[in-house]
Amino acid sequence: MSEAKITGKTYDAQLLGRLGKYLRPYRSYFVWSVLLTLVVAGISPLLPMLVEYTLDEFILKNNYEGLNLMTLAMLGLLVFQTAIRYYHTLLTNSLGQSVIRDLRIETFNHIINLRLKYFDKTPIGRLITRTISDLETIADIFSEGLIQIIGDILQLIVIIGVMLYTDWELTLIVLTPTPLMVIATYFFQEAMKSAFQDVRHWVSSLNTFLQEHISGVSVIQYFAREKQEMDKFKAINAEHRNAHIRSNWYFSIFFPVIEIIMAIALGLLVWYGSKSILAGRVSPGVVVAFIMYINMIFRPIRELVDKFNTLQMGMVGAERIFSVLDTDEKTPNNGTLKPEKIQGNIKFDRVWFTYDDPLQSDKEEVPRQRDAADKANKPNVKWVLKDVSFEVKAGETLALVGATGAGKSSTINILSRFYEIDKGSIQLDGADIRNYDINYLRQTIATVLQDVFLFSDSVANNISLYDPGITREAMIEAAKKVGAHAFIERLPGGYDYEVKERGSTLSAGQAQLISFIRALVHNPKILVLDEATSSVDTETELLIQNAIEKLMKNRTSIVIAHRLSTIQKADKIIVLDHGEVKEMGNHQELLHLNGYYKRLYDLQFHSAGI
């Protein structure tokens, strides 16, 4: 569901029903909150009734002993009401926070299991808004919204019932301005729907803009784009400000209108009540009690509007959250294969793949292969891989070479099922990769990428990724094989050194070495190196190359490299061009073909002066 379609109904039974399942573990909180709501509503008219009785029976009759007794009774009632409201607020807030804790965990778990194609088209800032601020509005449904609305409505019913029982004529006079309030409330609610939707939209836009531009601040500074990007931020921030001002403007009109209506009701009460007292029809205590009732009627009505707005904001938040949870963008995991041992034989059989024209609809559980020939006739389909076939035996090294955009990285992405192929099959040890449990499949393949990502955590945790089966000794052993142990030991704290966000306090080569250790320490059967040495200096590259030769032994390896010097010893080299296999063979065989590979080889080594 797009943001434009999320209008935010004030009450949506379906959404509340879905939220209801998150209440089940906290039934006791909910039940006690409702019970206390009933108690608060039930005792709400007691104070005016005590004031009425005290005025008529004790003050007007000069009964000081009874006055003192009733004063103590009213103080006791106030203390009791305060205690009830305290526990009521505590319970409703605890309920709301408990619900969004569980919902936030579910949302985060859902997001990190979505396939990469979803993140290709969804701004990260929008997802951050969903999991933080939108979820907070859902908590308000329970702490300040639904239960409070029920309590206020019950209180109104009880108070109006008591007023009608006390004096129905005076009650009708007091309620005469009520239709004006209903009309004002209706128009206010309609105006606030649009305003709140705008507020949520611009909050999401701000988060998206900030996330992208803070992450890419180096690019902004490299190209001296600070002023231009600041102008963009000012424009978005101005829209965000205007949306808030518009919502506050509606409040600034609505509340004075309510105060005027309340003053009209009070004036009518004083006028008609005074006449009734002079006529001997009602006692002064009744009129004083009705003055208190007016405040107790109009205050909940005034707050009801605010709480309905809170409920509406919560509905918008819930709708946005469930639009994420309803996103069926997970890679299907219907496979059950988890063999004790993987040999590492890989076979691509006539594989077609495109990032466009998604393979499956949201409701399909099993990938549905389409006719690649039909799709090939469509001019709008941009094929990334076209009829690719090759085989890598267990323990062999396959190198993929080709220009940027040839399809090298896509080949390894579909091997790990980050994206689904459109036609053909990919087999691991003779079984289609879709028959394997997806977590098992990905644990079998370790990948070292060109763009290294390190978390804001210790070096040790960045290596182990909190896998309890990986010991410190295993990390040190892997680091020594790579030749990284010495530099890690020189860091403050060694393996406990806190890496800053994205490894900004480490050099590119150091970060690459840590990512290489991370791949090795998980002892994969298949090793994928995607330009793994492109970000390191020559000395570090030589260090890694020496380690790679040892580590690739008895392990199926796929290497992507622009530097042909790094893959000359590969058992098989595939030259890709615009998604097609142009040549295949070892280094010497491809040189003798005098084709694509030979031209790439000559271009690189002649430009290097070799």
Protein Blocks (a to p, Z undefined) as FASTA:
>chain_A
ZZklmnopabdfklmmmmmmmmmmmmmmmmmmmmmmmmmmmmmmmmmmmmmmmmmmmmmn
opaklmmmmmmmmmmmmmmmmmmmmmmmmmmmmmmmmmmmmmmmmmmmmmmmpcfklmmm
mcfklmmmmmmmmmmmmmmmmmmmmmmmmmmmmmmmmmmmmmmmmommlmmmmmmmmmmm
mmmmmmmmmmmmmmmmmmmmmmmmmmmmmmmmmmmmmmmmmnopmmmmmmmmmmmmmmmm
mmmmmmmmmmmmmmmmmmmmmmmmmmmmmmmmmmmmmnomacfklmmmmmmmmmmmmmmm
mmmmmmmmmmmmmmmmmmmmmmmmmpccbccdfbfbdcfbdfhiacdehiacdfehifbd
fklmbdcdddfklmmmpmkbccfbghiacdddehiacddeddehilpmmmmmmmnopacc
fbdcddeehiafklpcfklmmmmpccddfbdcdddddfklmmnnopaklcfklmmmmmmm
nopmmmmmmpghijmpccdehhlmbcfklmmmmmmmmmmmnopabdcdehklmmpcfklm
mmmmmmmmmmmgopacddddfblklmmmpfbdcddeehiafbgcdfklmmmnopmklmmm
mmmmmmnoZZ
